[in-house]
Every structure is written in structure tokens, then in C-alpha cells.
Amino acid sequence: MSDLDPLRRLQPDHIEPDDPADPAVFARAKEQLMSTIDETHADVWRETPDVYPRLAYRDELAAVEYLSRVFGFVEQREARLEFDGKYLCWLRSGTGMVMVTHANVDVHRIHSPLDAGLTTAIFHVYVHDVDAHYANAVAQGATITMDLRDAFYGDRVYEATDPEGHRWHFGERFDDIRARGGPEPVTE
Amino acid sequence: MIAASGHRPAEFGAIFDRHATVVHRYVVRRLGPSEAESITGEVFRIAFERRASFDPARSRDGARPWLYGIATNLVAKQRRTEIRRVHAVARLAARRGTPLDLADDVAAEVDAEQRWRVVADALSRLPQAELDVLVLHVWEQLDDEDIATSLGIPTGTVRSRRHRARRHLHELIDVIASKEKP
């Protein structure tokens, strides 16, 4: 054995699989830091949702770039974790949050739809002004798999499929459209 | 980036974004999650106060080794917490059946829980400066040059301290294990 083998094996995250700290830890620490050193600092994320879906990608950093540019997600950059060149990122939209991770068949056994050949979930995201959201997604080259429409259940909604096959619904409630003075919805 | 932040505090946020999770993980490993949040915040507050002393030319990996050094100083003030942590993790390792190969004459006579306790006791008795170098080397995988930047000592000193620490750990394990024999 190597002299340092006992110490290597005693690394806590080798004994038990490592789950990341709640991103709120980093949001709080950053807020305290920034309020100490910069009185103009304002952009602090205060939501703590109770559900965080974790999505797997072959290329998780490309996914973060895509989801941000095309769908308007905002990465909580201070919470990004790096493990041996792989990443776990936290992306927020409104009051919600998704985790984007490297597809890892060994530990958590979650796959990119590219490898699985199918997807088993749809992520439904409410946004402000779904028409503008749709226009931006189209302009950025999104793959639209269901066109924007007024659905009978009271949402104006479209579906896009991201480069690795995860499906996203972006919608806005009729009441919220009326509240912002948007066009009156038309259902069949 | 740090140089630019000297006059613009808002840009120091980018340093936090880039390194906070690494610093946090390091402190979790050494002291545990309940200490890690406040110490992580403290590391960056101190880093901001001392930003004028940071020399980008000495570091290939930006601010990271420098932040490791600040964190290591703060961890060193909590030696008792670290000793408790090491023993708790050693108990966990024994429960999880984490394999541990010690010298044959030791291994033959004591069970897994005792063997892991021997390792924890040995680490607890290692001089702080030697433990710091070993942990930065083995857990954080810093090379000697980055450890030298972190601790503000010459690279040659890191190398000799690392070898001495390694020998000490080995000897401590042997000495403590021989007392454990029934």
C-alpha cells in the first residue's frame, strides 16, 4: 500500500457519494460578501423552491449556454460545482430552478435523451410574455416541436426540444396575458 | 481579474462565483458542513480585504491557491473540530466497509473499526503544518508549486515537509496500532 492510501480513502466524499450543497448556501454567502464590500449590489436570488429537477446532458456546459441564450434561464454561477472536469449547474427561471449535470451512468444512472433514445419527462415553465419568449427562442434557432397556441386548459403555450432531446413547455396563463394587456386568447 | 477588482468591488463577485464551491468543498472535507458556510464567507471577506497583496504573476490558476491558503489558516484555528470530524469520518468509513490495507502485522490483529480509529488518531497527532500539506496534496490535488503559493513557503519546503509528513503518518499508524493489539 501507499503511505498516503489511508488518507486518500478517508476523503469524506469518497466514502459517501457527494451530493452538492443547497445553492442557497452560496446565495447567502455571496449576498453577505457583496453587501459587505459593495453597497450597490442588488441582484440576489432569494427563492428556495422545494423541487429541483436534475437533467443530464452529454455536454452540460453547452446545455447551460443554450438554455440561457435560447430560453432565458439564468445560471446561479456561484453554485456551479466542478468534479473532475464535469459540472453541476443551477439554472433559475422565475421562482423555479433546474439542475444541469453531466450524464453519469455510474453513480446516479441518469442519462441524456441522446443516449437513452427517448425522454421520460417534460418540463413546464411559466414565463412572462410567452410571445416574446417564443420570438426569442425562434430567433436563436430553437427546435420548436409544438407551435405557440392557445390551449383549451387556459394556457398560451409552445413546446421546444433542446439539442439533447429534453422537452420544454413554455406557457403563460390566460389571466396573466390579460393582466399585462396582451391579445385576448382564442381557443377552438 | 483580481487586479481589476482592486478598485471595483462589484467585480470581486466574479472571484466568488469562480471559486466558492471549491473552497466550500475543501472546508466541508476538513471540518464538516455546519462550519463550511460561515468559513467560506470569511475566506472571501479576508481575500477582499487583502486583494492588494495578491500577486497574479505567482499563480497559474488565478486566485485559487491563494484562497486555499486563507481557508487553510481558518481551518487551522479549529483543530479540535477537525479532530472530531476525522474520527467521525473514520467511524463512517468502518461502517461503510471502506477497504483499508495496513501493514500485515497490524491488520491481522485488529478489526476494521479499530484500524480506522488508528488512522484517525494518527492524523490527529500529525503537526498542523504537515497535515495541511498532506490534505492539500491528497484531497485537493494541488501540486507542490500551488501548495507553496497557498502557504506562502518555498516549493522546496513543501516537498520536504510532504515527505516528512508522509513518514510521520506511517510511523504514527505503526506506533498507535501496536498499542491497539490485544
Interface residues (C-beta under 8 A of the other chain):
Chain A: M1 D3 L4 D5 P6 L7 R8 R9 L10 Q11 P12 D13 H14 I15 E16 P20 A21 V25 F26 R28 A29 K30 Q32 L33 M34 T36 I37 D38 T40 H41 R77 E78 A79 R80 L81 E82
Chain B: P9 A10 F12 G13 F16 D17 A20 T21 V22 H24 R25 V28 R29 P33 A36 E37 T40 G41 F44 R45 F48 V86 V89 A90 L92 A93 R96 T98 P99 L100 D101 L102 V119 A120 A122 L123 L134 V135 H137 V138 W139 R166 R167 L169 H170 I173
